[in-house]
């Protein structure tokens, strides 16, 4: 019987391929062979999915921090790409895996470097799916049914997993140290307000620019309705002539496309659903935000970095009612 190493050597010499190309050729041939162990594929998918899910969750945590920490994601991104690439190959040859819903986060993001904003938006829309935990639970079910719960990794797969595990451990340690050493904020932003210029540009406190909706789009009409109905009771969005603005998409999805994340929606769109409609308020005081338990910590740092005026605790006016005489 010819050994794999001998076949690899012959292919490399005959077709002048690199080691990576040879490995890909052999892996593809193996994926087509009847000798391939499908239950082991399920077990490999489960193991790599667990690691990828952990990496993505860590990046989602970073995307919520403000100010964004100065961290080099090059190595973690490299590991993530290689791990996802391995999953893609396994899923392509196993329809049972590809058909599992909900889909994991890695199917939406083949890279993480430079994608913090997109990941942040994905996070508040699909967090209930757990970035991949719900998906992997069904992968684990396949492993249990087929009697193979521990993966037998190839040497190449083991190297990728080992490198990914090391990179993930480093980012986890970084996040742990960062959150433990976080300082208590001694300043606050007294008021939040949103403005929409005549050309459709949306800004928060005059500094943070959101996405401009396309003229005539649903989001454009939605913002026009909101501005016209500032501080009014919730109602179904309509045009100026009273025609209902129809859409099949959830309102929060459309608002998210403009840049209204969970915090901004809580501040300016306290109601946004198809049953009750839209309630919009263009200005929200610090007192109101606190009374509604809206966590503005990330937004506060972002606005402060952009130059929005803040009030330090020492500058607060004295509350005479707190003096006991």
N, C-alpha and C positions, 0 to 999 in steps of 0.2 A: 504494500500500500504506500502510495506516494504521500509524504508528509506535506503539510501546509507550507512549511518554510521552503521546501524544494520547489513547490509550485510558484510561490512568490518570487523566488530567485529567477526561475525560467521566464515568467511574465515580465519581470523587470528588465532582464537582458534583451528579450525578444522585441519589446515595444518601447524600450528606453523610457520607462516610467519612473517617477519618484516613489519613495517609500509610501507616502500618503496615497498616491494614485493607485498603487498596488493594493494597499489595504482596502480602498474603496471598491476596487474590482472584485476582490475576494469576498468582501462583505455582501456585495450585490449578488454574486453567484450563490452565496450561501442562503441569501434570502429567498432565492428561487428554488432551492433544492428541497426535496421531500424530507431530507434528513434534518431540516431545521426544527428545533424544538419550540413549538408555539407557546406552551406553558411557560417556558423560560423567558420568552419575549415579554409575556405579561409581567413576570416577576421583575425583569429589567426595567420595564416601563414604570412599575410601581416605585422602585428604588430611585430612579433618576427623577421621576416626578416629585417625590418628596423633597429632594435637594433643590430642584428648580423652584418649587413652591416657596421654600424657605428663603431663597435668594430674592425672589420677587417680593415677598412680604417685607424683607429688609429694605429693599429699594423704595417700596411704598411708604415705609416709616420715614425714610430720609426725605421723601417728597413732601411730607407734611411738616417738616421742621422749618422754622424761620428764625433767623436768616438761614439760608441753605448752607450746610457745613462744607468747608473746603476739604474735599476728599477725592482721591484718585480712584476712579472706578474701572480703570483699564484692565486690570487682571480679573476682577470679578466679571466684567463684561465679556472678556475672552472665554472664561469658563462657562458662562451662561450661554453664549453662542454655540459652543461645542456640545454642551449638554442638550440644548434644544435641537440641534442638528441630529443628534443621535435619536432623540424621541421622534423626530419627523420620519426618519428612516424606518423605525419600528412601527409607527402608526400607519405608514404607507403600505406596509406589507401585511397589516392586520386590521381588516375592516371592523372587527369586533371592538377595537380600541378607538378607531376614528369616529365611530358612531355614538360613543358615549357622550351624554350631556349631563350637566353643563360643560361647556368647553373650558379648558384651563387657560390661565392668563398667557402662557407662553405661545398659544396659538394666535394671540393678538399682538405679541411683541417678540420679534426675533432678535432684538438687541435691547439693552437697557441704558447704554451710555447716551447721554444727550436726550433722554426721553422722560425726564422727571416730571415735566408738566403733563404730558400725555398719561403717564402712569398715575399721577395724582387725580386726573379726571376719571380715568378708568376705575380707580379705587373707590370713589364714592358712589359710582353707578353699580358696580358689580361686587362690592365687598361681601355681600351675603353669600356669594358663591365661594368665598374663602380663597380666591386666587387660584384654586386648584384642589383644595381639600375635598370638596364634594365630588369632584371628578375622580380623584384618586381613590376614594372610598369604593367606587364602582370598579376601578381597576383591581383593587384588592379583592373584591368579590370574585372576579375572574380567576385570580390566583388561587383562592381557596377552593373554588369549584374544580379547578384543574389539578389540584394537589401539588402545586409548586409555588411556595411563598418566599423562598430564598433564591435570589438571582445568581446565576453563574455567569459572571462577566468575562468578556474577552480581555486580553491584556490591554488593548487600546481603550476599551470602555473603562477598565479599572483605573487607568492613568487619568482619564478625563474626570471620573468621579472623585479620585483622590485630590486632584488639583482644585476641583470645584469645592470640595469640603474644606480645604485649607483656606480658600478665598472667602468662603461663607463664614468661617470661624473668625476671621480677621474683621470682617465688616460687622459681625455681631458684637465682638468685643469693643469695637469703635463706638457703636450705638449705645452700648451699655455704659461705657465711660462718659459719653456725651450727656446722656439723660441724667446720670447720677450727679454730674457736676453742673447741672443747669442752674443758673442764678435766678433769684426771684426778681421780677420786673418791678422797678421803683418809679415807673412812669405810666401814663395811660393816654389814650386818644379820647378827647372829650365828646366827639361826634363823628358819625359816619354819614356820608352822603354820596349819592350817585347822580351824575349829570349826563345828559345826552345832547350833544351839539346838533346844530341844524343839518350837518352833513352825516349824522348818524353815529359819530364816535362816542363811545361810552367810557366814562372815567369814574374812578372811585376817589373821593376826596381830592379831586383835581390832579392826581398824580398817577394812579394805577390805571393804565389803559386796558380795557377789555377788547374782545374782538368786535369788529364792525360788521353788522349783519348786511347781507346782500339786499340791495334795494328791491322792495316788493316781495321779499321772502316772508315765510311765516314768522321767523324771529324778528324781522323788521316790523311787521304789523303788530306782533306781540308787544314789542317795546313801545311802539306808538300808542297802543291801547293803554299800557301801563302808565305812561307819562300823562296821558289825558285823564286818567282815573286815579291820580295820586291821592293817597290817604282816604280812599273810599272803601266801602264794603266789597267783599269778593264778588266777582261776577264773571260770566263767560266772556272771553275776548270777542270783540266785534270791531268792525271798521268804523270810520266816522259816520257813515250812513246807516249804521245799525246792523249791517250784515255779519252773521256769525263767521268767525275765522276758523275754518275747519282744518284739522290735522289728525293723523293717525298716531302721532308720536306723543309720549308723555311730555307735559310742559317742562318738567325738570330736565329732561334730555335736551330740549331746545335751549333752555336757559344755560345749561352746562356748556353747550357749544359756544355760547357768547363769552364764557368765562365766569359765570356765576356759579362758583363751587358751593359746597354745603354751607359754609359760613356766610357767604354773600347772599345766598338764597334765604337763610334764616333772618338776616338783617333786613333785606329789602323786599323779599317775596315770602312773607310768613305763610301765605296760602298759595299753592300752585298745583292744582289737580283738576281733572276734567269734571268731577262732580260739583265742586264748589266754585271753580274758576280761578281767577287771579286776584290777589290782593297785593297792592304795591304801595310802598312808602319810600320816598326818596331821601328822607333824613331820619336817623336813629341816634338818640343820645346814648351816652355811656350808661346812664342809669337804666334806660329801657333795655339795653343789651344785657346788662347784668341781671336785671329782674327776670329776663327770659332765659337765663343761663346759657347764653350764646358764647361759645368758646371762640374768642377773637385773637388768641395769642399769636397764631401764625400770621394772620392778617396784620396785626399791630406791628410786628417786626418788619414786615414787607413794606408797609406804608411809611414807617419811620425811616427805613433805608432809602426810600424814595424822596424824603425831605418833608413829609407831612409834619406839621407842628404837633408836639406832644406836651403834656403837662406833667412835671415831676411832682412827686409826693410833697416835697417841701414848698411847692408853689400853690398847693390847694388852699382855698379860702377856709378860715377857721369857722367851724360849726359851733355857734354859741350855745346851741341846745345841749352840747356834750359837756359843757362846763357845769360842775355841780354846785354853783352858788350864784 
